């Protein structure tokens, strides 16, 4: 990862550099295990934790995924059933190609009241490399 003190602007913070063949694949679509980590008092009184997770991760919802100081705007493309308790497997599509190491942890935020609020965390489970034409 590039350290913020070495970059002139914020666009390079958290980006990965390395020799060809030593970096993780560039991806757009990826699957994560999402875990809810907000306070119970932040959930609307008429919703259970499971209902809140389903509402927050429904298909088409935009989420801000933060990995290694990189903010990635991503859209939920598929939401599987709840795995256990307050966790669920969801598929996301990033707004631009990104390089994310396998098994990395991430912070998930959702926009509400004109600001991003942390709602959970995730672990990268599976990634899908885009077609080469879409990277050009």
C-alpha positions in Angstrom: 0.0 0.0 0.0 1.1 3.5 -0.6 1.5 5.6 2.5 -0.4 9.0 2.5 2.9 10.8 3.2 4.3 9.6 -0.1 1.4 10.7 -2.3 0.8 14.2 -3.6 -2.9 14.0 -3.6 -5.5 11.7 -2.0 -6.1 9.8 -5.2 -3.1 7.4 -4.6 -3.7 6.8 -0.9 -4.1 3.1 -0.3 -3.4 2.1 -3.9 -1.2 -1.0 -4.4 2.0 -1.0 -6.4 4.2 -3.9 -7.4 5.8 -5.9 -10.1 3.5 -7.6 -12.7 2.2 -10.9 -11.4 2.8 -10.0 -7.7 -0.5 -8.0 -7.2 -4.0 -9.3 -6.5 -6.4 -9.4 -9.5 -8.2 -6.2 -10.6 -11.9 -6.7 -9.9 -15.2 -5.0 -10.2 -17.6 -7.6 -8.8 -17.0 -9.2 -5.4 -18.8 -11.2 -2.7 -18.5 -10.3 1.0 -19.7 -11.6 4.3 -21.4 -8.6 5.8 -21.8 -8.1 9.6 -24.0 -5.5 11.1 -22.1 -3.4 13.7 -24.3 -0.4 14.6 -25.9 0.2 17.9 -29.3 -1.2 18.5 -30.6 2.3 19.3 -29.7 3.4 15.8 -32.2 0.8 14.3 -35.7 2.0 13.8 -37.9 0.7 16.7 -40.2 -1.2 14.4 -37.4 -3.2 12.7 -35.5 -6.2 14.0 -31.7 -6.6 13.3 -32.4 -9.0 10.5 -35.0 -6.7 8.9 -32.5 -3.8 9.2 -29.8 -5.8 7.5 -32.2 -6.8 4.7 -33.3 -3.2 4.2 -29.6 -1.9 4.2 -28.4 -4.5 1.8 -31.3 -4.8 -0.7 -30.4 -5.0 -4.4 -29.6 -1.6 -5.9 -28.5 0.0 -2.6 -25.3 2.1 -2.9 -22.7 1.4 -0.2 -19.3 2.9 0.6 -16.7 0.2 1.0 -13.5 1.3 2.7 -10.5 -1.1 2.2 -6.9 -0.1 3.0 -7.8 3.7 3.1 -9.5 3.4 -0.3 -13.2 4.4 -0.5 -15.1 2.4 -3.1 -18.6 3.2 -4.1 -20.4 -0.1 -4.7 -23.9 -1.2 -5.6 -25.5 -4.4 -4.1 -26.2 -6.8 -7.0 -27.3 -9.8 -5.0 -28.3 -10.5 -1.4 -28.4 -14.0 -0.1 -30.2 -15.1 3.0 -28.9 -14.3 6.4 -26.0 -16.6 7.3 -26.1 -16.4 11.1 -27.3 -13.8 13.5 -26.3 -10.4 12.2 -24.3 -11.5 9.2 -25.2 -12.1 5.5 -23.4 -12.8 2.2 -23.9 -10.0 -0.4 -22.5 -9.4 -3.9 -21.3 -5.9 -4.8 -20.3 -4.2 -8.0 -17.7 -1.4 -7.6 -18.0 1.8 -9.5 -14.5 1.4 -10.9 -11.9 -1.4 -11.1 -10.0 -2.0 -7.8 -7.2 -4.2 -6.6 -8.2 -5.9 -3.3 -6.2 -8.6 -1.6 -7.9 -11.9 -0.8 -9.6 -12.2 2.6 -9.2 -8.5 3.4 -11.5 -6.8 6.0 -13.5 -3.8 5.1 -15.8 -1.2 6.6 -19.3 -0.7 5.1 -21.1 2.6 5.2 -24.5 3.7 4.0 -25.7 7.2 3.1 -28.4 8.7 5.3 -29.3 12.3 6.1 -26.7 13.5 3.6 -23.8 11.8 5.3 -22.2 8.4 5.3 -22.8 6.3 8.4 -20.9 3.1 9.3 -23.3 0.2 9.4 -21.1 -2.8 9.3 -17.9 -4.6 8.3 -17.2 -7.3 5.8 -14.7 -9.9 4.7 -13.9 -10.5 1.1 -15.1 -14.0 0.2 -14.9 -14.2 -3.6 -13.9 -11.9 -6.4 -14.6 -11.9 -10.1 -12.1 -10.4 -12.6 -13.8 -8.2 -15.2 -13.5 -8.8 -19.0 -10.2 -7.3 -20.3 -12.2 -5.0 -22.7 -13.9 -3.3 -19.7 -10.6 -2.3 -18.2 -9.4 -0.4 -21.3 
